[in-house]
Amino acid sequence: MIAGGFCRNSLGDWYAEAAAEHGVALSKDEGRARVYGMPQSEWKAQHQKYGTPEQLAAFAASQKKAHS
C-alpha cells in the first residue's frame, strides 16, 4: 500500500479531489484506479500480501515519526 512514503489509497483520493477542483468528475475509486493502474480490488487480488513482522514493525515506526 505504501509507495514512496505515501499510501496509494490517499494518493488516489487526492487525485480525485484535485480533479474535482478543476471541474473534472472523478470518483475516489477512479482516482485509485489511476494510481494502481487497474481497479484497486483487482490489484489487491493479484499483488497484495501480508507484511512480514519486520515490515510491519518498520511501517509502525514510520507512522510514529510521521505523526509525532
PyMOL Python script that loads the backbone (N, CA, C, O; Angstrom):
from pymol import cmd

cmd.read_pdbstr("""\
ATOM      1  N   MET A   1       0.802  -1.195   0.000  1.00  0.00           N
ATOM      2  CA  MET A   1       0.000   0.000   0.000  1.00  0.00           C
ATOM      3  C   MET A   1       0.845   1.258   0.000  1.00  0.00           C
ATOM      4  O   MET A   1       0.370   2.311  -0.427  1.00  0.00           O
ATOM      5  N   ILE A   2       2.059   1.183   0.458  1.00  0.00           N
ATOM      6  CA  ILE A   2       2.883   2.372   0.551  1.00  0.00           C
ATOM      7  C   ILE A   2       3.781   2.469  -0.685  1.00  0.00           C
ATOM      8  O   ILE A   2       4.462   1.513  -1.054  1.00  0.00           O
ATOM      9  N   ALA A   3       3.763   3.631  -1.303  1.00  0.00           N
ATOM     10  CA  ALA A   3       4.597   3.893  -2.475  1.00  0.00           C
ATOM     11  C   ALA A   3       5.314   5.215  -2.237  1.00  0.00           C
ATOM     12  O   ALA A   3       4.676   6.266  -2.182  1.00  0.00           O
ATOM     13  N   GLY A   4       6.617   5.171  -2.098  1.00  0.00           N
ATOM     14  CA  GLY A   4       7.373   6.393  -1.901  1.00  0.00           C
ATOM     15  C   GLY A   4       7.012   7.132  -0.627  1.00  0.00           C
ATOM     16  O   GLY A   4       7.116   8.357  -0.565  1.00  0.00           O
ATOM     17  N   GLY A   5       6.586   6.388   0.396  1.00  0.00           N
ATOM     18  CA  GLY A   5       6.227   7.010   1.660  1.00  0.00           C
ATOM     19  C   GLY A   5       4.784   7.491   1.732  1.00  0.00           C
ATOM     20  O   GLY A   5       4.379   8.087   2.729  1.00  0.00           O
ATOM     21  N   PHE A   6       4.008   7.239   0.688  1.00  0.00           N
ATOM     22  CA  PHE A   6       2.602   7.646   0.674  1.00  0.00           C
ATOM     23  C   PHE A   6       1.728   6.429   0.474  1.00  0.00           C
ATOM     24  O   PHE A   6       2.110   5.483  -0.216  1.00  0.00           O
ATOM     25  N   CYS A   7       0.571   6.454   1.070  1.00  0.00           N
ATOM     26  CA  CYS A   7      -0.424   5.415   0.878  1.00  0.00           C
ATOM     27  C   CYS A   7      -1.044   5.584  -0.506  1.00  0.00           C
ATOM     28  O   CYS A   7      -1.493   6.679  -0.846  1.00  0.00           O
ATOM     29  N   ARG A   8      -1.076   4.534  -1.299  1.00  0.00           N
ATOM     30  CA  ARG A   8      -1.656   4.618  -2.637  1.00  0.00           C
ATOM     31  C   ARG A   8      -3.118   5.050  -2.594  1.00  0.00           C
ATOM     32  O   ARG A   8      -3.576   5.785  -3.468  1.00  0.00           O
ATOM     33  N   ASN A   9      -3.845   4.598  -1.585  1.00  0.00           N
ATOM     34  CA  ASN A   9      -5.249   4.998  -1.469  1.00  0.00           C
ATOM     35  C   ASN A   9      -5.357   6.505  -1.281  1.00  0.00           C
ATOM     36  O   ASN A   9      -6.202   7.153  -1.899  1.00  0.00           O
ATOM     37  N   SER A  10      -4.499   7.066  -0.426  1.00  0.00           N
ATOM     38  CA  SER A  10      -4.513   8.512  -0.213  1.00  0.00           C
ATOM     39  C   SER A  10      -4.145   9.248  -1.491  1.00  0.00           C
ATOM     40  O   SER A  10      -4.768  10.256  -1.824  1.00  0.00           O
ATOM     41  N   LEU A  11      -3.150   8.765  -2.205  1.00  0.00           N
ATOM     42  CA  LEU A  11      -2.776   9.401  -3.473  1.00  0.00           C
ATOM     43  C   LEU A  11      -3.947   9.397  -4.449  1.00  0.00           C
ATOM     44  O   LEU A  11      -4.199  10.395  -5.123  1.00  0.00           O
ATOM     45  N   GLY A  12      -4.653   8.290  -4.524  1.00  0.00           N
ATOM     46  CA  GLY A  12      -5.816   8.198  -5.400  1.00  0.00           C
ATOM     47  C   GLY A  12      -6.921   9.147  -4.986  1.00  0.00           C
ATOM     48  O   GLY A  12      -7.574   9.759  -5.830  1.00  0.00           O
ATOM     49  N   ASP A  13      -7.131   9.269  -3.675  1.00  0.00           N
ATOM     50  CA  ASP A  13      -8.144  10.188  -3.161  1.00  0.00           C
ATOM     51  C   ASP A  13      -7.763  11.636  -3.471  1.00  0.00           C
ATOM     52  O   ASP A  13      -8.611  12.430  -3.880  1.00  0.00           O
ATOM     53  N   TRP A  14      -6.483  11.980  -3.275  1.00  0.00           N
ATOM     54  CA  TRP A  14      -6.024  13.339  -3.576  1.00  0.00           C
ATOM     55  C   TRP A  14      -6.150  13.621  -5.068  1.00  0.00           C
ATOM     56  O   TRP A  14      -6.490  14.735  -5.465  1.00  0.00           O
ATOM     57  N   TYR A  15      -5.879  12.621  -5.889  1.00  0.00           N
ATOM     58  CA  TYR A  15      -6.017  12.757  -7.342  1.00  0.00           C
ATOM     59  C   TYR A  15      -7.465  13.109  -7.683  1.00  0.00           C
ATOM     60  O   TYR A  15      -7.714  14.019  -8.473  1.00  0.00           O
ATOM     61  N   ALA A  16      -8.407  12.398  -7.096  1.00  0.00           N
ATOM     62  CA  ALA A  16      -9.826  12.655  -7.359  1.00  0.00           C
ATOM     63  C   ALA A  16     -10.228  14.039  -6.857  1.00  0.00           C
ATOM     64  O   ALA A  16     -10.988  14.741  -7.525  1.00  0.00           O
ATOM     65  N   GLU A  17      -9.728  14.439  -5.694  1.00  0.00           N
ATOM     66  CA  GLU A  17     -10.050  15.759  -5.154  1.00  0.00           C
ATOM     67  C   GLU A  17      -9.480  16.865  -6.040  1.00  0.00           C
ATOM     68  O   GLU A  17     -10.143  17.875  -6.280  1.00  0.00           O
ATOM     69  N   ALA A  18      -8.254  16.675  -6.527  1.00  0.00           N
ATOM     70  CA  ALA A  18      -7.643  17.666  -7.421  1.00  0.00           C
ATOM     71  C   ALA A  18      -8.426  17.753  -8.734  1.00  0.00           C
ATOM     72  O   ALA A  18      -8.610  18.842  -9.278  1.00  0.00           O
ATOM     73  N   ALA A  19      -8.880  16.618  -9.236  1.00  0.00           N
ATOM     74  CA  ALA A  19      -9.688  16.620 -10.457  1.00  0.00           C
ATOM     75  C   ALA A  19     -10.957  17.428 -10.239  1.00  0.00           C
ATOM     76  O   ALA A  19     -11.344  18.220 -11.099  1.00  0.00           O
ATOM     77  N   ALA A  20     -11.612  17.234  -9.090  1.00  0.00           N
ATOM     78  CA  ALA A  20     -12.847  17.963  -8.784  1.00  0.00           C
ATOM     79  C   ALA A  20     -12.590  19.465  -8.726  1.00  0.00           C
ATOM     80  O   ALA A  20     -13.420  20.258  -9.170  1.00  0.00           O
ATOM     81  N   GLU A  21     -11.448  19.852  -8.182  1.00  0.00           N
ATOM     82  CA  GLU A  21     -11.096  21.277  -8.114  1.00  0.00           C
ATOM     83  C   GLU A  21     -10.964  21.895  -9.505  1.00  0.00           C
ATOM     84  O   GLU A  21     -11.110  23.106  -9.673  1.00  0.00           O
ATOM     85  N   HIS A  22     -10.688  21.051 -10.495  1.00  0.00           N
ATOM     86  CA  HIS A  22     -10.549  21.514 -11.876  1.00  0.00           C
ATOM     87  C   HIS A  22     -11.781  21.196 -12.716  1.00  0.00           C
ATOM     88  O   HIS A  22     -11.737  21.261 -13.945  1.00  0.00           O
ATOM     89  N   GLY A  23     -12.874  20.854 -12.052  1.00  0.00           N
ATOM     90  CA  GLY A  23     -14.128  20.615 -12.743  1.00  0.00           C
ATOM     91  C   GLY A  23     -14.246  19.274 -13.437  1.00  0.00           C
ATOM     92  O   GLY A  23     -15.112  19.084 -14.291  1.00  0.00           O
ATOM     93  N   VAL A  24     -13.371  18.338 -13.071  1.00  0.00           N
ATOM     94  CA  VAL A  24     -13.405  17.006 -13.672  1.00  0.00           C
ATOM     95  C   VAL A  24     -14.037  16.038 -12.678  1.00  0.00           C
ATOM     96  O   VAL A  24     -13.548  15.882 -11.559  1.00  0.00           O
ATOM     97  N   ALA A  25     -15.116  15.396 -13.087  1.00  0.00           N
ATOM     98  CA  ALA A  25     -15.793  14.433 -12.216  1.00  0.00           C
ATOM     99  C   ALA A  25     -15.005  13.127 -12.208  1.00  0.00           C
ATOM    100  O   ALA A  25     -14.868  12.466 -13.237  1.00  0.00           O
ATOM    101  N   LEU A  26     -14.496  12.767 -11.048  1.00  0.00           N
ATOM    102  CA  LEU A  26     -13.707  11.546 -10.904  1.00  0.00           C
ATOM    103  C   LEU A  26     -13.954  11.022  -9.491  1.00  0.00           C
ATOM    104  O   LEU A  26     -13.683  11.719  -8.513  1.00  0.00           O
ATOM    105  N   SER A  27     -14.466   9.802  -9.383  1.00  0.00           N
ATOM    106  CA  SER A  27     -14.720   9.238  -8.061  1.00  0.00           C
ATOM    107  C   SER A  27     -13.397   8.838  -7.403  1.00  0.00           C
ATOM    108  O   SER A  27     -12.360   8.745  -8.060  1.00  0.00           O
ATOM    109  N   LYS A  28     -13.460   8.607  -6.101  1.00  0.00           N
ATOM    110  CA  LYS A  28     -12.249   8.158  -5.404  1.00  0.00           C
ATOM    111  C   LYS A  28     -11.797   6.799  -5.935  1.00  0.00           C
ATOM    112  O   LYS A  28     -10.596   6.551  -6.041  1.00  0.00           O
ATOM    113  N   ASP A  29     -12.736   5.919  -6.268  1.00  0.00           N
ATOM    114  CA  ASP A  29     -12.362   4.625  -6.857  1.00  0.00           C
ATOM    115  C   ASP A  29     -11.654   4.820  -8.191  1.00  0.00           C
ATOM    116  O   ASP A  29     -10.690   4.115  -8.490  1.00  0.00           O
ATOM    117  N   GLU A  30     -12.124   5.770  -8.996  1.00  0.00           N
ATOM    118  CA  GLU A  30     -11.474   6.046 -10.279  1.00  0.00           C
ATOM    119  C   GLU A  30     -10.089   6.658 -10.076  1.00  0.00           C
ATOM    120  O   GLU A  30      -9.155   6.354 -10.818  1.00  0.00           O
ATOM    121  N   GLY A  31      -9.962   7.520  -9.069  1.00  0.00           N
ATOM    122  CA  GLY A  31      -8.660   8.093  -8.746  1.00  0.00           C
ATOM    123  C   GLY A  31      -7.686   7.024  -8.298  1.00  0.00           C
ATOM    124  O   GLY A  31      -6.518   7.036  -8.686  1.00  0.00           O
ATOM    125  N   ARG A  32      -8.166   6.097  -7.480  1.00  0.00           N
ATOM    126  CA  ARG A  32      -7.309   4.999  -7.023  1.00  0.00           C
ATOM    127  C   ARG A  32      -6.916   4.100  -8.183  1.00  0.00           C
ATOM    128  O   ARG A  32      -5.786   3.615  -8.230  1.00  0.00           O
ATOM    129  N   ALA A  33      -7.823   3.871  -9.112  1.00  0.00           N
ATOM    130  CA  ALA A  33      -7.502   3.046 -10.282  1.00  0.00           C
ATOM    131  C   ALA A  33      -6.402   3.699 -11.110  1.00  0.00           C
ATOM    132  O   ALA A  33      -5.573   3.004 -11.696  1.00  0.00           O
ATOM    133  N   ARG A  34      -6.389   5.029 -11.164  1.00  0.00           N
ATOM    134  CA  ARG A  34      -5.320   5.735 -11.887  1.00  0.00           C
ATOM    135  C   ARG A  34      -3.968   5.484 -11.223  1.00  0.00           C
ATOM    136  O   ARG A  34      -2.958   5.299 -11.903  1.00  0.00           O
ATOM    137  N   VAL A  35      -3.959   5.480  -9.891  1.00  0.00           N
ATOM    138  CA  VAL A  35      -2.715   5.269  -9.157  1.00  0.00           C
ATOM    139  C   VAL A  35      -2.264   3.816  -9.264  1.00  0.00           C
ATOM    140  O   VAL A  35      -1.082   3.549  -9.480  1.00  0.00           O
ATOM    141  N   TYR A  36      -3.193   2.879  -9.114  1.00  0.00           N
ATOM    142  CA  TYR A  36      -2.862   1.456  -9.155  1.00  0.00           C
ATOM    143  C   TYR A  36      -2.655   0.941 -10.572  1.00  0.00           C
ATOM    144  O   TYR A  36      -1.992  -0.078 -10.764  1.00  0.00           O
ATOM    145  N   GLY A  37      -3.208   1.624 -11.568  1.00  0.00           N
ATOM    146  CA  GLY A  37      -3.121   1.155 -12.941  1.00  0.00           C
ATOM    147  C   GLY A  37      -4.194   0.136 -13.281  1.00  0.00           C
ATOM    148  O   GLY A  37      -4.187  -0.443 -14.367  1.00  0.00           O
ATOM    149  N   MET A  38      -5.113  -0.082 -12.355  1.00  0.00           N
ATOM    150  CA  MET A  38      -6.225  -1.028 -12.509  1.00  0.00           C
ATOM    151  C   MET A  38      -7.139  -0.820 -11.313  1.00  0.00           C
ATOM    152  O   MET A  38      -6.748  -0.130 -10.372  1.00  0.00           O
ATOM    153  N   PRO A  39      -8.332  -1.382 -11.310  1.00  0.00           N
ATOM    154  CA  PRO A  39      -9.168  -1.259 -10.114  1.00  0.00           C
ATOM    155  C   PRO A  39      -8.421  -1.782  -8.878  1.00  0.00           C
ATOM    156  O   PRO A  39      -7.707  -2.783  -8.935  1.00  0.00           O
ATOM    157  N   GLN A  40      -8.612  -1.077  -7.772  1.00  0.00           N
ATOM    158  CA  GLN A  40      -7.898  -1.435  -6.545  1.00  0.00           C
ATOM    159  C   GLN A  40      -8.151  -2.879  -6.145  1.00  0.00           C
ATOM    160  O   GLN A  40      -7.221  -3.572  -5.732  1.00  0.00           O
ATOM    161  N   SER A  41      -9.382  -3.345  -6.259  1.00  0.00           N
ATOM    162  CA  SER A  41      -9.699  -4.721  -5.860  1.00  0.00           C
ATOM    163  C   SER A  41      -8.931  -5.729  -6.713  1.00  0.00           C
ATOM    164  O   SER A  41      -8.491  -6.762  -6.209  1.00  0.00           O
ATOM    165  N   GLU A  42      -8.771  -5.435  -7.988  1.00  0.00           N
ATOM    166  CA  GLU A  42      -8.011  -6.318  -8.881  1.00  0.00           C
ATOM    167  C   GLU A  42      -6.538  -6.324  -8.486  1.00  0.00           C
ATOM    168  O   GLU A  42      -5.909  -7.382  -8.447  1.00  0.00           O
ATOM    169  N   TRP A  43      -5.978  -5.135  -8.189  1.00  0.00           N
ATOM    170  CA  TRP A  43      -4.579  -5.035  -7.789  1.00  0.00           C
ATOM    171  C   TRP A  43      -4.341  -5.829  -6.505  1.00  0.00           C
ATOM    172  O   TRP A  43      -3.358  -6.561  -6.394  1.00  0.00           O
ATOM    173  N   LYS A  44      -5.254  -5.677  -5.531  1.00  0.00           N
ATOM    174  CA  LYS A  44      -5.107  -6.395  -4.262  1.00  0.00           C
ATOM    175  C   LYS A  44      -5.117  -7.902  -4.479  1.00  0.00           C
ATOM    176  O   LYS A  44      -4.312  -8.624  -3.891  1.00  0.00           O
ATOM    177  N   ALA A  45      -6.025  -8.373  -5.321  1.00  0.00           N
ATOM    178  CA  ALA A  45      -6.122  -9.816  -5.574  1.00  0.00           C
ATOM    179  C   ALA A  45      -4.846 -10.352  -6.218  1.00  0.00           C
ATOM    180  O   ALA A  45      -4.442 -11.484  -5.950  1.00  0.00           O
ATOM    181  N   GLN A  46      -4.217  -9.550  -7.057  1.00  0.00           N
ATOM    182  CA  GLN A  46      -3.023 -10.007  -7.772  1.00  0.00           C
ATOM    183  C   GLN A  46      -1.724  -9.812  -7.006  1.00  0.00           C
ATOM    184  O   GLN A  46      -0.798 -10.611  -7.149  1.00  0.00           O
ATOM    185  N   HIS A  47      -1.640  -8.751  -6.187  1.00  0.00           N
ATOM    186  CA  HIS A  47      -0.328  -8.352  -5.665  1.00  0.00           C
ATOM    187  C   HIS A  47      -0.200  -8.224  -4.155  1.00  0.00           C
ATOM    188  O   HIS A  47       0.891  -8.417  -3.620  1.00  0.00           O
ATOM    189  N   GLN A  48      -1.267  -7.909  -3.461  1.00  0.00           N
ATOM    190  CA  GLN A  48      -1.125  -7.609  -2.039  1.00  0.00           C
ATOM    191  C   GLN A  48      -0.915  -8.871  -1.224  1.00  0.00           C
ATOM    192  O   GLN A  48      -1.663  -9.843  -1.333  1.00  0.00           O
ATOM    193  N   LYS A  49       0.130  -8.825  -0.401  1.00  0.00           N
ATOM    194  CA  LYS A  49       0.441  -9.923   0.506  1.00  0.00           C
ATOM    195  C   LYS A  49       0.535  -9.361   1.912  1.00  0.00           C
ATOM    196  O   LYS A  49       0.663  -8.151   2.102  1.00  0.00           O
ATOM    197  N   TYR A  50       0.471 -10.231   2.878  1.00  0.00           N
ATOM    198  CA  TYR A  50       0.647  -9.798   4.254  1.00  0.00           C
ATOM    199  C   TYR A  50       2.100  -9.414   4.468  1.00  0.00           C
ATOM    200  O   TYR A  50       3.008 -10.038   3.918  1.00  0.00           O
ATOM    201  N   GLY A  51       2.310  -8.384   5.271  1.00  0.00           N
ATOM    202  CA  GLY A  51       3.661  -7.953   5.587  1.00  0.00           C
ATOM    203  C   GLY A  51       4.333  -8.920   6.541  1.00  0.00           C
ATOM    204  O   GLY A  51       3.682  -9.600   7.334  1.00  0.00           O
ATOM    205  N   THR A  52       5.657  -8.964   6.443  1.00  0.00           N
ATOM    206  CA  THR A  52       6.430  -9.752   7.403  1.00  0.00           C
ATOM    207  C   THR A  52       6.438  -8.996   8.729  1.00  0.00           C
ATOM    208  O   THR A  52       6.143  -7.801   8.756  1.00  0.00           O
ATOM    209  N   PRO A  53       6.766  -9.662   9.814  1.00  0.00           N
ATOM    210  CA  PRO A  53       6.857  -8.941  11.089  1.00  0.00           C
ATOM    211  C   PRO A  53       7.822  -7.743  11.004  1.00  0.00           C
ATOM    212  O   PRO A  53       7.565  -6.697  11.600  1.00  0.00           O
ATOM    213  N   GLU A  54       8.913  -7.898  10.275  1.00  0.00           N
ATOM    214  CA  GLU A  54       9.873  -6.808  10.122  1.00  0.00           C
ATOM    215  C   GLU A  54       9.256  -5.636   9.358  1.00  0.00           C
ATOM    216  O   GLU A  54       9.453  -4.478   9.727  1.00  0.00           O
ATOM    217  N   GLN A  55       8.513  -5.938   8.298  1.00  0.00           N
ATOM    218  CA  GLN A  55       7.871  -4.885   7.509  1.00  0.00           C
ATOM    219  C   GLN A  55       6.806  -4.157   8.337  1.00  0.00           C
ATOM    220  O   GLN A  55       6.696  -2.932   8.284  1.00  0.00           O
ATOM    221  N   LEU A  56       6.036  -4.916   9.091  1.00  0.00           N
ATOM    222  CA  LEU A  56       5.003  -4.311   9.926  1.00  0.00           C
ATOM    223  C   LEU A  56       5.621  -3.413  10.997  1.00  0.00           C
ATOM    224  O   LEU A  56       5.090  -2.341  11.289  1.00  0.00           O
ATOM    225  N   ALA A  57       6.735  -3.842  11.580  1.00  0.00           N
ATOM    226  CA  ALA A  57       7.421  -3.033  12.589  1.00  0.00           C
ATOM    227  C   ALA A  57       7.974  -1.752  11.956  1.00  0.00           C
ATOM    228  O   ALA A  57       7.875  -0.678  12.547  1.00  0.00           O
ATOM    229  N   ALA A  58       8.553  -1.862  10.761  1.00  0.00           N
ATOM    230  CA  ALA A  58       9.086  -0.684  10.075  1.00  0.00           C
ATOM    231  C   ALA A  58       7.960   0.290   9.727  1.00  0.00           C
ATOM    232  O   ALA A  58       8.126   1.504   9.844  1.00  0.00           O
ATOM    233  N   PHE A  59       6.819  -0.243   9.300  1.00  0.00           N
ATOM    234  CA  PHE A  59       5.676   0.603   8.986  1.00  0.00           C
ATOM    235  C   PHE A  59       5.188   1.317  10.239  1.00  0.00           C
ATOM    236  O   PHE A  59       4.926   2.520  10.201  1.00  0.00           O
ATOM    237  N   ALA A  60       5.062   0.600  11.342  1.00  0.00           N
ATOM    238  CA  ALA A  60       4.610   1.202  12.600  1.00  0.00           C
ATOM    239  C   ALA A  60       5.569   2.310  13.033  1.00  0.00           C
ATOM    240  O   ALA A  60       5.132   3.367  13.488  1.00  0.00           O
ATOM    241  N   ALA A  61       6.862   2.072  12.894  1.00  0.00           N
ATOM    242  CA  ALA A  61       7.858   3.079  13.265  1.00  0.00           C
ATOM    243  C   ALA A  61       7.740   4.320  12.380  1.00  0.00           C
ATOM    244  O   ALA A  61       7.866   5.446  12.862  1.00  0.00           O
ATOM    245  N   SER A  62       7.499   4.111  11.092  1.00  0.00           N
ATOM    246  CA  SER A  62       7.373   5.250  10.174  1.00  0.00           C
ATOM    247  C   SER A  62       6.123   6.064  10.492  1.00  0.00           C
ATOM    248  O   SER A  62       6.124   7.284  10.330  1.00  0.00           O
ATOM    249  N   GLN A  63       5.063   5.407  10.940  1.00  0.00           N
ATOM    250  CA  GLN A  63       3.843   6.116  11.294  1.00  0.00           C
ATOM    251  C   GLN A  63       4.035   6.959  12.552  1.00  0.00           C
ATOM    252  O   GLN A  63       3.501   8.063  12.656  1.00  0.00           O
ATOM    253  N   LYS A  64       4.798   6.432  13.501  1.00  0.00           N
ATOM    254  CA  LYS A  64       5.073   7.182  14.722  1.00  0.00           C
ATOM    255  C   LYS A  64       5.850   8.464  14.395  1.00  0.00           C
ATOM    256  O   LYS A  64       5.559   9.524  14.950  1.00  0.00           O
ATOM    257  N   LYS A  65       6.841   8.368  13.492  1.00  0.00           N
ATOM    258  CA  LYS A  65       7.629   9.525  13.091  1.00  0.00           C
ATOM    259  C   LYS A  65       6.750  10.534  12.365  1.00  0.00           C
ATOM    260  O   LYS A  65       6.863  11.738  12.596  1.00  0.00           O
ATOM    261  N   ALA A  66       5.887  10.056  11.502  1.00  0.00           N
ATOM    262  CA  ALA A  66       5.052  10.944  10.703  1.00  0.00           C
ATOM    263  C   ALA A  66       4.000  11.658  11.521  1.00  0.00           C
ATOM    264  O   ALA A  66       3.554  12.742  11.145  1.00  0.00           O
ATOM    265  N   HIS A  67       3.598  11.074  12.627  1.00  0.00           N
ATOM    266  CA  HIS A  67       2.508  11.650  13.417  1.00  0.00           C
ATOM    267  C   HIS A  67       2.992  12.197  14.762  1.00  0.00           C
ATOM    268  O   HIS A  67       2.194  12.407  15.675  1.00  0.00           O
ATOM    269  N   SER A  68       4.289  12.425  14.878  1.00  0.00           N
ATOM    270  CA  SER A  68       4.774  12.977  16.158  1.00  0.00           C
ATOM    271  C   SER A  68       5.100  14.446  16.035  1.00  0.00           C
ATOM    272  O   SER A  68       5.519  15.069  17.011  1.00  0.00           O
TER     273      SER A  68
END
""", "prot")
cmd.dss("prot")
cmd.show_as("cartoon", "prot")
cmd.util.cbc("prot")
cmd.orient("prot")
